[in-house]
Amino acid sequence: MGARKERASMEQSPLLPLREELAQVTPYGAPQLDVAARLNVNENPYPPSPGMIADITQAVARAAEGLNRYPDRDFTALRKALAGYVRRESGLSFPVEQIWAANGSNEVMAQLLGAYAGPGRTVLGTEYSYSMYPEYVRGAHSRYVRVPRRSDYNVDVDALLQGLREVSPSVLLLANPNNPTGTASSEAELIQILQQARETGPVIDDRRTATVVVVDEAYAEFRSPGQPSALALLEKFPHLVVSRTMSKSFGMAGLRLGYLVAAPEVIADIMRVRLPYHLSALTQAAAIAALGHAEEQLRQLAELRERRDNLASWLESKGYTVPRTQANFVLFGPFPDRHQIFSDLLDRGVLIREVGPEGFLRVSIGTSQEDQAFRQALEEVTR
Ligand SMILES: Cc1ncc(COP(=O)(O)O)c(C=O)c1O
């Protein structure tokens, strides 16, 4: 079609009724570039082992034989396998009724907000946290309020407690360890927040509800040894939800499998809003097969943690401010012009992320070759 003809046909297109509040919104997404060192989205740098690939392939082939049927809507076998993994990782046992999963923790969060946020409601978060949180909240037509963090980028518990009292949020989103700062709150701090959140939700039918506290443990497996997971608090706090994912430590970002552990009542509420059959038979089969390889995945963690700590020390020795990280990335800075540093690194085949406090950059922990490439490129661009 010639350019003029094409324009003419476009002119005839009817105007689409896009929601007004989306008019200025651009699609979310970090760059996906084919460069030597991809250190911008906190993936596990190691591909699955040949044994894991073989098991996934076999399981998917078996599931393909039944693709004329809808999948198990309640994915009971997968929830059992996730319960086994959680027990192996944290030492805590949960029944299937306390486990839920969806296509990435992104979808888990969207379902949670579908049940507990909504028009006229408020979701509370903190500044310098996961950049998707405002997107989830927008999708739920709710208001997002952020409380400031301390100057060392840890959660300011007093500010958070005040926020809970002031805005009566139905949901609190707390990434722990936090992205992009890598910082983590202690168990004592979480308990303080959870105690107060028992009675800070909106009033419904003349009764004060709780704020649902979502502790997003996407990076839980990278936390320092001895630091307990919020899973240990579920028994005492039924308004706590612990969200996790297979995208990071488990090395399965491409699978899209996030899950949560919560009181059975929370799962029952999510079931009111989930779309039926949201987890395909292929996803369920692949995830179960992958979880059979938990031991080998968990074995890699010590090496990644050690590389993270070395990189953080190295960056500190170069004079950068580096918040104490318990995740698989390091935030460092400040730079007078972080975009320039980001672009100069990219010119050298190293892709990192411009995110977080003014002037800071975030780098994910990669293979030792990627780590070397990053260090060398950073030295060159800051010389
Ligand atoms: C704090 C946090 N939560 C959730 C996610 C998303 O994980 P998923 O891949 O399971 O959607 C990320 C990914 O970067 C994250 O940083």
The ligand as an SDF file (V2000), in Angstrom:
LIG
                    3D

 16 16  0  0  0  0  0  0  0  0999 V2000
   10.3940   -7.2010   44.1890 C   0  0  0  0  0  0  0  0  0  0  0  0
    9.9410   -7.9460   42.9750 C   0  0  0  0  0  0  0  0  0  0  0  0
    8.7600   -8.5770   42.9990 N   0  0  0  0  0  0  0  0  0  0  0  0
    8.3140   -9.2490   41.9400 C   0  0  0  0  0  0  0  0  0  0  0  0
    9.0490   -9.3290   40.7750 C   0  0  0  0  0  0  0  0  0  0  0  0
    8.4530  -10.0100   39.5680 C   0  0  0  0  0  0  0  0  0  0  0  0
    8.6670  -11.3270   39.5470 O   0  0  0  0  0  0  0  0  0  0  0  0
    7.9330  -12.2830   38.5100 P   0  0  0  0  0  0  0  0  0  0  0  0
    8.9340  -12.5680   37.4590 O   0  0  0  0  0  0  0  0  0  0  0  0
    7.5950  -13.4760   39.3340 O   0  0  0  0  0  0  0  0  0  0  0  0
    6.7170  -11.6020   37.9850 O   0  0  0  0  0  0  0  0  0  0  0  0
   10.2810   -8.6990   40.6900 C   0  0  0  0  0  0  0  0  0  0  0  0
   11.0520   -8.7600   39.4360 C   0  0  0  0  0  0  0  0  0  0  0  0
   11.9780   -8.0580   39.1780 O   0  0  0  0  0  0  0  0  0  0  0  0
   10.7330   -7.9800   41.8260 C   0  0  0  0  0  0  0  0  0  0  0  0
   11.8900   -7.3200   41.7950 O   0  0  0  0  0  0  0  0  0  0  0  0
  1  2  1  0
  2  3  1  0
  2 15  2  0
  3  4  2  0
  4  5  1  0
  5  6  1  0
  5 12  2  0
  6  7  1  0
  7  8  1  0
  8  9  2  0
  8 10  1  0
  8 11  1  0
 12 13  1  0
 12 15  1  0
 13 14  2  0
 15 16  1  0
M  END
$$$$
